[in-house]
């Protein structure tokens, strides 16, 4: 734990520019830009003032960061993480299999997970979520610690929350407590078959109240039945959706419901870290056997979803203990194994993800007026999707947090 504390504090101070404002415009020179909306821009400069992009101008200068040897993109967005989940010092997954930590230790791990996620190129995440997210979200927003920008549900609701009136009351209370989003569980887990658990009336009450409060409503729904109810209730997105049928995908297209499939990291992470989870709840022999089968099930469903050309497939990982900071693996699986075109995958994790969060006017693209969330990869993801593992430059809100290989031209002239 002491070494973790030292790591987080050291990272806070050595990340270039995170704790200091800029007094002059920053100019990034880019040879190849993926703008987040599906366009490729070559040989241009990105001008940043304060936290925002002010213009794209090939003639702008002087250049602050020369990234011509890299692929420049908007900061990536993960719409489904559990940012405070981690593998504790005793090797067990928190919060599933251990309660031995002090609150302070848990908070430090949360800072570490948010920092790792940012260093992986994910400048914004939606954490769905726990009460500990709130203080972490606010500390990052104040600039006290470096980490991915966080949206959080604080607490989730389910069939156990009560009848429709109590569900509406819960939604109002969690938003009053500071939640950015209302998270809903409408089905069992994939390990239990994913059957619908909330009634249609309960689900409708939850999503209607969220909408009335101006909040999005992502819904955990594995079965076709629960996904269909989610769409008809007017909810924002179907999360997971392992057993969604073509009929329901078509219904989602008609209603503009987002689909967040989570096919490339969550199950693989559980299997990779089996000892950390085993023995907690349905993380047993039967559950793990089902997850092994589930890897192919969700991949097949994803391939079927891709055939629905107007379906809004957003990027989310369901990153939990052991997965935070490896969010990019989802992109690789979607392209390499699922057959998603690389540009579509990039858009799903940038402008489309921002749209699903209601933040399209703030993040998700490299365009004037938006936050200067900019990353660069060593390699072109359109040609080699594994380039997303090699993020060497990270800027969030106009501040540089990672600059592994490229130094400022003014400094290079003196060396």
PyMOL commands that set and color helices and strands:
alter all, ss='L'
color gray80, all
select helices_A, chain A and resi 2-14+103-119+132-141+159-161+164-176+190-192+200-212+224-232+246-255+266-272+274-277+285-306+329-336+342-348+351-356+385-389+409-412
alter helices_A, ss='H'
color red, helices_A
select strands_A, chain A and resi 26-34+40-49+52-56+65-74+76-81+86-87+93-94+122-127+149-152+156-157+183-185+218-221+237-240+258-260+312-313+374-377+391-396+399-403
alter strands_A, ss='S'
color yellow, strands_A
deselect
rebuild
show_as cartoon
